[in-house]
Amino acid sequence: MMLETKFKILIFLSFTTMIACSSKENKNSDQQTLTEVKTNTNIVTDARDLKTAFDNKEDITSLTLFDDTALPDSILLLKNLRHLSLESYSSIQNINPKIYSLPNLERLSISGNLKSIHPELVNAQKLKYLDLGNNMLNKIPSVIFQLRNLIQLDLYFNLISSIPIDIKELNKLEVLDLYGNPFSEENIEKYKKEYSYIKTFGIGSVEEDEEE
């Protein structure tokens, strides 16, 4: 039986193995549900069985999800997951906040149309790289300033127009990318001087580049 596939999830297993999940639209609902998980050894046809699919997957270190794909609490079985990428997510409601409690999460990327970030992000204390570019954030979420191990923070192409002084709490920060946000020319010059201690500090607008 052929399934109408709307998007795919790619779960990368350290270097060699790949799990592919697909989803179809529920005709009786606007929601989308996972319908199939394929691994080398099994096929899971119900989202409730994802826990089984994740069992004994200690080798999963990187996970990429697309288009508001929802994962159950069993994602916490991925104890060695270090890199999580959520692409084209339209709302904070579509992200299970328990992902922030993954014990070894070091890289997190979320893109889409998010206007805010769940405060439980504070639980991701091992995060070194956080990419929230290509969203609709109008300010830097305050919870970020509690992630003291951050080395790189990407906030390009949002709606941010100011940088709170609290950013200085991130004393390990080496890269801060704020390119493509609507900063005034005055603030751009001000921040370039104020944050010159950051090794790589990107700030500017698309309009500024077009004028050059």
Helices and strands as residue ranges (DSSP letters): E 7-13, E 18-25, E 32-38, E 43-44, G 47-49, H 50-54, E 60-66, G 73-77, E 83-89, G 92-94, G 97-101, E 107-112, G 119-123, E 129-131, G 142-146, E 152-154, G 165-169, E 175-179, H 185-194, E 200-204, H 206-211
